[in-house]
Amino acid sequence: MPSLDSSVVRLTMFLALVAGGAIVATRFPTLTIGTTSFQTSFVCGVLAGLMLLPSVVTHYKGGEQRKSLQWGLFAVGIPLSLMDHALLPWLGVLAVLGSLGVGWEVDRRLFEETSV
């Protein structure tokens, strides 16, 4: 029997988590604790950011500051982008885009091309 590629398994798990989160967020748009209500998407974003925190710390302690910055920006950007305010979601989107830029080393490529 052929073995499954680990990237296929990871992609399937990721898609299942996204689908599950979408179902929960549409079924229960707000969570109420006592007299306080929260958006379900924001709570899921905060939980995702908290789950990324050990990875951020591990990369930083391992001397990989770029990876730590990349995942730190992502962990902060996701909850901010899911908030229901005027300016904060845009800051979250910018943080996520900054995370992509750090991961793709856009800053290093720009400085190499301009300094030559």
C-alpha positions in Angstrom: 0.0 0.0 0.0 1.5 3.4 -1.0 2.3 5.8 1.9 0.7 9.2 1.9 2.9 12.2 1.4 3.2 14.2 4.6 2.4 17.5 2.8 -0.9 16.0 1.6 -1.8 15.0 5.1 -0.8 18.5 6.5 -2.8 20.2 3.8 -5.9 18.0 4.5 -5.6 18.7 8.2 -5.3 22.5 7.5 -8.3 22.5 5.3 -10.3 20.5 7.8 -9.4 23.0 10.6 -10.3 26.0 8.4 -13.6 24.4 7.4 -14.4 23.5 11.0 -13.6 27.1 12.1 -15.8 28.5 9.4 -18.7 26.3 10.4 -18.3 27.3 14.1 -18.0 31.0 13.3 -21.1 30.9 11.1 -23.2 28.9 13.5 -22.2 30.9 16.5 -21.2 34.4 15.5 -20.8 35.6 19.1 -19.8 34.0 22.3 -21.3 35.3 25.5 -19.6 35.0 28.9 -21.7 36.4 31.6 -22.7 39.8 30.3 -19.8 40.2 27.8 -20.1 39.2 24.2 -17.1 38.4 21.9 -17.0 37.7 18.2 -16.2 34.0 17.6 -13.7 34.8 14.9 -11.8 37.1 17.2 -11.7 34.4 20.0 -10.4 31.8 17.4 -7.8 34.3 16.2 -6.6 34.9 19.8 -6.4 31.2 20.4 -4.4 30.7 17.2 -2.0 33.4 18.2 -1.5 31.9 21.6 -0.8 28.5 20.0 1.9 30.1 17.9 3.6 31.7 20.9 5.7 28.6 21.8 7.0 28.5 18.2 7.9 32.2 18.4 9.8 31.7 21.6 11.6 28.5 20.4 12.8 30.2 17.2 14.0 33.2 19.2 15.9 31.1 21.7 17.4 29.0 18.8 18.9 32.2 17.3 16.4 32.4 14.4 15.3 36.0 14.9 13.8 36.4 11.4 11.6 33.3 11.9 10.6 34.5 15.3 9.7 37.9 13.9 7.8 36.3 11.1 5.6 34.2 13.3 5.3 36.9 15.9 3.8 39.3 13.3 1.5 36.6 12.1 0.4 35.7 15.7 -0.5 39.4 16.4 -1.9 40.2 12.9 -4.5 37.4 12.8 -6.5 38.5 15.9 -6.2 42.2 15.0 -7.5 41.6 11.5 -10.5 39.8 12.9 -11.6 42.7 15.3 -14.7 44.7 14.6 -13.2 48.2 14.8 -12.4 50.9 12.3 -8.5 50.9 12.2 -7.3 47.7 14.0 -8.2 45.2 11.2 -6.1 47.2 8.8 -3.1 47.1 11.2 -3.6 43.3 11.5 -3.6 42.9 7.7 -0.4 45.0 7.5 1.2 42.8 10.2 0.3 39.6 8.3 1.7 41.1 5.1 4.8 42.1 7.0 5.1 38.5 8.1 5.0 37.4 4.5 7.6 40.0 3.6 9.9 38.8 6.4 9.4 35.1 5.4 10.1 35.9 1.7 13.1 38.0 2.7 11.8 40.9 0.7 13.8 43.5 2.7 17.1 41.7 2.0 16.3 41.4 -1.7 15.4 45.1 -1.9 18.6 46.2 -0.1 20.7 43.9 -2.3 19.3 45.4 -5.5 19.5 49.0 -4.4 23.0 48.8 -2.9 24.6 47.3 -6.1 
